[in-house]
Amino acid sequence: MSRKLRIADVRKALDAGRRFLVVSHQSPDGDAIGSSLALASVLTALGKGCDIVNVDGVPMNLTWLPLAERVHLVPDDPGAYDTVVVLDCGGPERTGLDLPLDQPGRVVVNIDHHPGNPEFGTVNLVDPAACATAELVYEVLRAMPAPLGYSAATGIYTAILTDTGSFRFSNTSARALEIASRMVSKGVDPAWVSHMVYDQQPVGRLHLLSRVLETLTLSPRDKAACVTVTREMLRATHTGVEDVDGFVNYPRSICGVEVGLLLREEADGRYRVALRSKGRVDVSEIARELGGGGHRNAAGATVDGTPAQIRRRLFDRVETALDEQRLRKRLAG
């Protein structure tokens, strides 16, 4: 089914719904929160009841967004919603909520841009070609009868800004820039948004970064680099999981490195792995092998093992992928 037809189906579901729950993934980023707030803004303008929930709340650098104060950690009444909108989740488990999506009469709207999404919704708008989930939310909102105002525009712009790495990543498409431009025409100030997102760091985050960079390790051929975040580091610097966002880009930025890795210790002793590629290595394949998923240049998974064991495994896998790529080119040439 084409994106246009899927957007029409989503709009019908939103038109028909009366009481909405809007949810997004754990450890939310700008796309998850910005998309949620933009959608909630328009649903509220249409007179719909709308609750916004994220189990981890709003990251500190996004608390300034319009309607951010309406985000709760749990639903007020899980059985009260006739429509649940799941945003930016490769699967329903990514919400971290024990929410019965198959409740009789309940419509589940699944909007996402992650490859491999199983289309678990009653209505699905899934397109990995989108620069961010916010791109798809924007397409839906512009088809709604209520105007897309400043609050929604700020959420959409912030979502696209952060998911494209400030328009530096390979998902910075012409459509991404076009939508960003339209949001600016609605009053969004790019300089101010960038300032609020990137220039409001607590000092503890910089202390944490200092400790994390001390763990920097390169693979034998210097094609992958990894940093590690432990729970002890978070305790010592009085920081949280949200403060780790973006740290994976430091190892990725090293000259000659193709893949940056970040290992973050979870409460159960396992490690959350973030993988970021410069383009030659499809890290989504590596993440899927580990039970995770994501995009070609940005993916993640949760794995067992010590940091040294995980690093060794990932370094080997990255360098094997590069060897295979070189072999394919040689055979093709």
N, C-alpha and C positions, 0 to 999 in steps of 0.2 A: 504494500500500500504506500502511496506517495506521502511525503511530508504534508502536503496541502490537505489531503483527505484526513490524515491523522489529526491535524490541527483542528479541522472541522469537528471531528469526533470529540476531541477534548473540550472544545467550546460548548458543544451540546451538553456534555456532562456537567460543566461548570454552570451553564444556564439552568439546568434542572435541579442542581443541588441547593440545599437550604442551610445546612449546618456543616461547616468544613473543618477538617483538621489538616493542617499543612505541616509535613515533617520532612527532615533531611538527615544526612548521614552524621554519625558520631564524629567527634573531633572536627567540627564544621570549618570550612574555609569560606572565602568571600563569595564563591559561587553558590554554595549551599544556603548561606544566610541571605545574601543579596537577592537570590531568586525567590526565596520564601517570603521576604518582606515585600518585594514588588508584587507578587501574586496576591498576598493578603491585602495590600493597599487597594488593589482594584476590586477584589471581592467585597471588601468592606464598603467601598464606594457604591457598589451595586446593592447594598442593603443586606448582604449575606452575613450570617453568623460565621466567624472564622477564628479559630485558635491556632497559634503557631507553637510548635514544640520541637525542641532539640535536646536530647538527653545530656549534652555537655554545655548547653547554653551558648551565649554569644561570645566569641573571642574579644579580648579587651580592645583590640585595634578596630573593632567593628561596632562597638556599643553606641557610637554616635549616629549610626544609620537611623533614618526615620522609621519608627515603629519597633525598633530593637527592644524597647522596654516591654513589648507584648510577647516576647519569646519566653515560654515556660519550659521547665525540665520534664514535666509529665503532663498528660492530658487531664483536664478537670474531670471529665466523665467519659471514659473510653467508649462507652456504648451509645453516646448521644449523637454521633456524627453519621450523617447519611452519605457523606463523601470524604474520602481520605486522599489527599494529594501527596505523593511521595516524590521528592525532588532530589536529583543528583545522587541516586543510590543504584549501584550495580545490581543489587538484590535487596529484598525487603529486610533481611537480617542486618543490613548496614545501618538501619535506623537505631538499633539497640533497644527498640521498644518491643514489649510483649503485647502486641496489638493484633487482635483477630481480624485480619484483612478479609477473611471469607465470611464475615457475618452476613446473614441473609438480608438482602435489600441494600447492602452497602456497596457503593461504587468506589473503586480504587483507580485513581488516575496516576499513571506512572510516567514521569517526564525525566529523561536522562540522556546523557551523551556518552556513556561508557560502553565500549564494545563488549559483547558477551552478555549484556543485560537480557535475562530470560523472559522479559515482557510479562511480568507477573500481574499486571493490572487488569482491571475490567476494560480500561481504555489505556492504550500505550502510545506515547510519543517519544520514541527512542531513535536518536540519530547520531552515531559517532562522528559524523562529519561536522557537527556543530562545534563551534569554538568553546562553548560552555553550555551548561544547562540553561543559563540565562538567555542565550540566543533563542532557544525553543520557547521559553516562557514569554519572551518578548513577542514572538510570532503569535502566540495565543492571545496575549493581552491586546495587541493591536487589532484583533478581530472581535474583541468584546465591545459591548455597547457603551461602557464607561470610558472616559478619556484616560490615557496614561499620563498622569500628572508628575509633579516634581519628585514626590516620595518614591513612586515606582521607578522613575527614571534614574534616581540616585542608586537604588538597589541594583538595577540592570547594569548600569555603567560600572559600579564597583565590582560586580561579579565578573564581568568581562575583563576589566583591568587586571584583577588578581589572577584569573585563570589563564590569561595569556602572558603572565609574568611582566606586566606593564607593557604589553604589546611587543615583547621580545621573543616569545616562543613560536614554534612552527605552526601553532594553531591560530596565529594572528592572520586571519583571512580577510579578504576584502569585505565580507559581510560583517565581521567583527568590528572593523573600523567604521563601516557605514552605520551600524547600530550605535556605536559610541558617539559618533557625530550627531546622530539624531537626539541622543540623550543630552548632549551639550546644548543643542538648540532648545531644549526644554528647561534650561537653567542650571544644569549641572556644571560645576566649576572644576575642571580637571586638576588644576594645581591644588585646590583645597582638598579634594578627595585624596590625591596622592599624599598630601601632608598628613591627613588624618589616618590613612592606612599605614604609612611607612615611617612617619616621623614622630610617633608618640610612644616610643619604646620605654618600658620601665627599666630602671638601671639593672635590676636583677637579670633581665634577659641578656644584657651585655656581659655580665659576670658569667652567666651560663654559657654563652657563646665562647668565651675565653677558655673555659674548661673543655668544651666540646672540641674545639680546634686542636687542643693538645692531644686528642686521640686520633688525629688524622693519620691514615695509613694508605699507602699506595700498593697496587697489585705488582707482581714481579716485573711486568713490562710497562708499568705506569699508565695503563689504559683505563683503569678503574681506581677510584679513590673513595675512602669510607671514613665516616665519623660516627661516634657512638654517644648516646645519651643514656645515662643510668638514672634510676630513681633517686639514688643518693645525690647526684648532681642537682636534681630538681629540688630536693629538700634543702640542700646547703645554700642554694641561691634564692630560695623562697619563690620559685617559679612553678609554672604548670605546663601541661602538655601543649597548650595553645602557644606558649612561648617558643616552642621548637619549630614552628611553621617557618619554612624558608631556609632553614639551616642546611638542607640537602644541596642547595645551590652552591654552597661554598666548595665542596669537593668537586662538583660538576664544573666549576669555573676554571679549574687548573688547566694550564696549557698542556695539550696532548692527551688529557683525560677524555674518554668517550662516555663514561657512565659514572655519575656520582651516586653514592649510597649513604643512607643514614639508618642506623640501628637504634631504636628507642625501646628501652626496657619497659615491659608492661607489668601490671600488678601481680600477675600469675607467674612471672619469671620468664615468660616468652619475650620475643623481640618483634616489634613492628618494624618492617623493612620498607623504606622509601627508596625508589629507584628513579633516577632522572638521566635521560640520554640526550646527547647532542644530535642524535639522528641516525647514526650508523647502526646502532643496536636497538632492536625492538624489545624494550624491557617488559612489555606486556606479556610476551611469551615466557620470559623468565619468571615473572610474578605468577602466571597461571600454573607453572610447574610447581610452585611453592604453595598453591592453594589460594592465591590471591587473584588480582586482575588489575586492569587499568587501561591506559592508552599506550601507544607506541613509545612516546617519549616520557611518560610519567605513569608509574604504576606502584603497587604496594602489595605486601602480604605479611602475615604473622607466622613466625617460625620458632621452632625449638632449637636449643643449642647455646653454646657460649658465644660471645662476640667473635672470638678468634675462629671458632668453627664455622660460624655463619659467613664471616668475611672470606675465609678460604674458599668456601663453596661458591660464593657469588663471584669472587675474582676469577676462579676457574671457569665459571659459566660465561662470564663476559668475554674473557679472552678466547674461549672456544668459539663463541658466536662471531667474533672478529676474524678468527682463522677460517671459519666456514664461509664467511662473506668474501674473504680474499680468494679462497679456492673457487667459489662460484664465478667470480669475476674473471679469474684466469681461464677457467674452462669456457666461459662465454666469449672471451676475447680470442 
